[in-house]
Amino acid sequence: MSEPVPKRSRALAQSSPDASFESRYPHISSWVKDAWVEIGHDDCGRAFVRALDIGGLIWEGTGPYPSMDEALRALDRGIGAWIARHG
């Protein structure tokens, strides 16, 4: 019989490189079901990461980011903040 995993261990597991995308970036994962994100630079010099919906841009990163993980974390936080304000 296995012992229950302490809450702290579960939190560390969710942030580990082996954790699923959905557990590491829950807001991005839910956002892309009805809207979209853009990642990468374009010729217009826009931000590296953006979140959009049918109404247009809802969040844009301020980078540069030291890693792709940091860019995705910022994107996830930005989407989460927008959802908290707008539902």
Residue pairs with C-beta under 8 A, 6 or more apart in sequence:
5 13
13 19
14 23
14 24
15 24
21 28
21 29
22 29
24 72
24 76
25 72
25 73
25 75
25 76
26 76
26 80
27 76
27 77
27 79
27 80
27 83
28 37
28 51
28 72
28 75
28 76
28 79
31 37
31 51
31 79
31 83
34 53
35 51
35 52
35 53
35 54
35 58
36 51
36 52
36 53
37 49
37 50
37 51
37 52
37 75
38 49
38 50
38 52
39 48
39 49
39 50
39 71
39 75
40 48
41 48
46 60
47 60
47 61
47 62
47 63
48 61
48 63
48 64
48 65
48 71
49 60
49 61
49 63
49 65
49 71
49 72
49 74
49 75
50 57
50 59
50 60
50 61
51 57
51 58
51 59
51 60
51 75
51 78
51 79
51 82
52 58
58 79
58 82
59 75
59 78
59 79
59 81
59 82
60 78
61 71
61 74
61 75
61 78
62 74
63 71
63 74
65 71
65 74
